[in-house]
Amino acid sequence: MAAIKLGELDHILEKHSSKKGNLIPVLHEIQEEIGYLPTEVQRYVSQNLGVAMSKIYGVISFYSFFTTEPKGEHTIGVCMGTACYVKGAEDILMRLKEELGIETGQTTEDNKFTMTMTRCLGTCSMAPVIMIDDQVHGNLTAENVPEILKKY
Amino acid sequence: MFQKYLKNINWGVKMAKNEILICAGTACVSAGAEEIKAKFEEEFRKLNMTEDYECKTVISSTGCVGPCSLGPVAIVKADNTFYGHLKSENVPKIVKQHLQQGKIVEELLTEEDGEKIEDFKDIRFMKKQKRIALRNTGIIDPNKIEEYLERNGYQALKNILKQMTPLEVIEEIKDSGLRGRGGAGFPTGLKWSFAHQNKADQKYIICNADEGDPGAFMDRSILEGDPHSIIEAMAIAGYVIGADQGFVYVRAEYPLAVKNLKIAIKQAENTGFLGSNIYGGDFSFNLEVRVGAGAFVCGEETALIASIEGKRGQPSTKPPYPANSGLWGKPTVINNVETLANIVPIINQGSQWFNSIGTEKSKGTKVFAVAGDVKETGLVEVPMGTTLREIIFEIAGGIADGKEFKAAQIGGPSGGTIPKEYLDLKIDYESLAEIGAIVGSGGLVIMDEDNSMVDVARFFLDFTEDESCGKCTPCRIGTKRMLDILEKILAGKANSDDLVKLEKLAKVIQETSLCGLGQTAPNPVLSTLEFFRDEYEELITDAEEVN
């Protein structure tokens, strides 16, 4: 993993500098750009926004979307909403674990996939679904899991 | 001054004479809608029809046109003909026979009960629906403000700015009987009047689009498919309470809603419907999108406010209510997406019209997200007071795979389970409350005979236990203990004392939790205990015999 050039985050900090309640939008954009929020980045944000490190850590640890660990090239979110659960999301999850050899929250050795469980994605009419990056794959069965993974 | 802006609008010049609408909802896309669109375009080019016809993707949302399970779908706009389950090889025939010669391709029509259905409005899934909040979704292109304007868009804002005082608008909304669609059902007009009465120098409007209930997706669909209707309603609310700034708080799981909303806000700014001196008057209003970060509790209004302020999304005690002291301590009105989607129609068509729809105390319509073990899934908007039987068996086509209906879960983790004895109950705020369920946000997951109700209760407790923010003890520890007992029951290790403990715990959590999340967390357990107690008892008796 290449070292993070903190100076390259300045454009994000500047864009939001005068906005009230800017911490969460800033963290969102930084994570979008570099994938995660390690301590050095938190410290840089703290110095620039004038928000205490403890507050920043409090926010990052509260919201499930923020992560302090680097993620793989693609993130798989397995929907665990009601409709997906009723329609067999657990089977999909089991098959994904088998295929990738990882548990939820982990990244494959080749750094290609990170697997997470997500809350309802609101695509209940296609349940069960998974979301890989921003793309939703629906009406899944355990059998077509390998086929979908091959596309990435 | 304002005319200058209106010149920027592309009043339909680029629109072809005829249109074929192809649903680009998530469901249809995964069923091959993009391929269908490409094929239509190819045929139009081949036959030189590009000036006569435009092949338009209508919406990019899951709620989309509606009947997701029939995808990919296309609608010929001129005569409303509906073609479902389309395949690429069907396209040339539709173009030649229908679009060129005006003859409907009979063999491609959807067949229901042995009858071929031509008109989109006549298919079973649509026939009983009454679309107010969803009036534009699936019909207009959300990324073209011109299409919203063609359907009377921003006229309600114009009319109130020119002709109505804030108090008159409040009276109108009060008379309509509109109540909050996010779950609690608080009268919208009353909420606005509280903030209006406050004399603070700064006030805010927030649209709560943190649609976290699993199984609910109407707000997503409205934001993705008709974002201008929310922008217009928020500007109206801003004028009424005296706010010049609004926020839309959207959950991070909805990237497309965020994108379409941001495009719409830009367009509204460029055409003068947002910004300074709207319609040439004194009223100014700006709108900003704030994206959530994956915390269910942020749907609770005080937690949502904390989140916009950049803090951990933990709720606080009420009072003070946000209408008096909300965002940064200023009076704030928070309305749900579907609630706001009803505002413009009420202004345009009058409170009496809206008031005439629905039941005595629940007016208007409600959108339900129907999913689970039914034949057809998708968004269903029906008048308040429609029965569950009508929704499941008449609109959604009944239970899939020839199985029996067992229960409907309504209102997500704060809601309850409705057994078949209550299929004929009229769904509105009051009657659902009577049987321990809630309308909630309108998620409706239908379950067939194969589902274990104890497991469903465990599923929801697992959810609330994980989403509990940890601030108050009853919710933080209580939900964990309830989950432990449910897991024990399912694992065949419980005894009858555990059931007593479970019920007692549920009551304590309901009464002592700080916010709505904790207060309603036991509902799925209490409601399954009421209607499916035998399932709990059976598991316990079996366990006691073994041990």
Interface residues (C-beta under 8 A of the other chain):
Chain A: K20 G21 N22 L23 I24 P25 L27 H28 V51 K55 G58 V59 F62 Y63 S64 F65 F66 M80 G81 T82 A83 Y85 V86 K87 T118 R119 C120 L121 G122 T123 C124 S125 M126 A127 D134 V136 H137 G138 N139
Chain B: T26 A27 S30 T62 C68 S69 E211 G212 D213 P214 G215 A216 F217 R220 A252 E253 Y254 P255 L256 R290 V291 G292 A293 G294 A295 F296 S307 I308 E309 G310 K311 R312 G313 Q314 W328 A369 V370 A371 G372 D373 T377 G378 Q409 G412 G443 V445 M447 N451 F459 F460 C469
